[in-house]
Amino acid sequence: KCKKAIVTFHGTLRETVNIYYTDEINVSNPNWCTPFKTIQGVMLEYQINKYNIEMKFTAKSIVNIPIDSTEFMVPSDYVFITKEEMDKLFESFKQTI
């Protein structure tokens, strides 16, 4: 089952956004790195403008299947970066558009 929330962003072009989420999927703090961090549930549909790119994300289906733990293993050559470094990287893309 999904729930609807109306989110208000003051001082933006689109001040309100409808989002849909569910609290029936057991994930701890799923929105920690989004503007929707206070929503206590997994996002099923939302819109966001980040780096001057308007994006809309919509879940098409939810499937409860077992996943092998090796899917979550980090490759040995993976390079960790901070959120700030990631933001700087995406900002550089904006300059090339």
C-alpha positions in Angstrom: 0.0 0.0 0.0 1.3 3.5 -0.7 0.7 6.8 1.0 0.6 10.3 -0.5 2.4 13.3 0.9 2.4 16.9 -0.4 5.8 18.4 0.1 6.3 22.2 0.1 9.5 23.9 -1.1 9.5 27.6 -0.3 11.1 29.9 -2.8 11.2 27.5 -5.8 9.4 27.5 -9.1 7.2 24.6 -8.1 6.4 25.1 -4.5 4.5 21.8 -3.9 5.2 18.3 -5.1 3.1 15.2 -4.6 5.1 12.1 -3.5 4.0 8.5 -3.0 5.8 6.2 -0.6 5.2 3.0 1.4 6.2 2.2 5.0 5.6 -1.5 4.3 9.1 -2.2 3.0 11.5 -2.6 5.9 14.4 -0.2 5.1 16.0 1.9 7.8 16.3 5.6 6.9 15.8 5.1 3.1 15.8 8.9 2.3 18.8 10.1 4.2 20.4 11.8 1.2 17.3 13.4 -0.3 15.3 16.5 0.4 12.6 14.0 1.6 14.6 12.7 4.6 11.7 13.2 7.0 9.5 10.7 5.0 9.7 7.4 6.9 9.2 5.1 4.0 10.5 3.9 0.6 9.7 6.4 -2.1 7.6 5.0 -5.0 7.2 8.2 -7.0 8.7 11.6 -6.5 10.1 14.6 -8.5 13.3 16.5 -7.8 15.3 19.2 -9.4 19.0 18.6 -8.8 21.8 20.4 -10.7 19.2 22.2 -12.8 17.9 18.8 -14.0 14.2 18.1 -13.4 13.8 14.3 -12.6 10.8 12.2 -11.9 11.2 8.7 -10.5 8.4 6.1 -10.5 8.5 2.6 -9.2 7.0 0.3 -11.8 6.8 -2.8 -9.6 7.9 -4.2 -6.3 9.0 -7.8 -6.2 9.8 -9.7 -3.0 12.6 -12.1 -4.0 15.8 -13.3 -2.2 19.0 -11.6 -3.2 22.4 -13.2 -2.8 24.5 -11.2 -0.3 27.4 -11.1 -2.9 25.3 -8.5 -4.8 26.2 -6.1 -2.1 29.9 -6.7 -2.1 32.0 -3.6 -2.9 34.6 -4.4 -5.7 38.2 -4.0 -4.6 38.9 -1.3 -7.1 35.9 0.8 -6.0 36.9 4.4 -5.2 35.0 5.9 -2.3 34.1 9.6 -2.4 32.2 11.9 -0.1 28.8 13.3 -0.8 30.5 16.7 -1.3 32.9 15.3 -3.9 29.9 13.7 -5.7 28.1 17.1 -5.7 31.1 18.8 -7.1 31.4 16.2 -9.8 27.7 16.7 -10.8 28.1 20.4 -10.7 30.9 20.1 -13.3 28.5 18.3 -15.6 26.1 21.2 -15.5 28.8 23.5 -16.8 29.2 21.4 -20.0 25.4 21.4 -20.9 
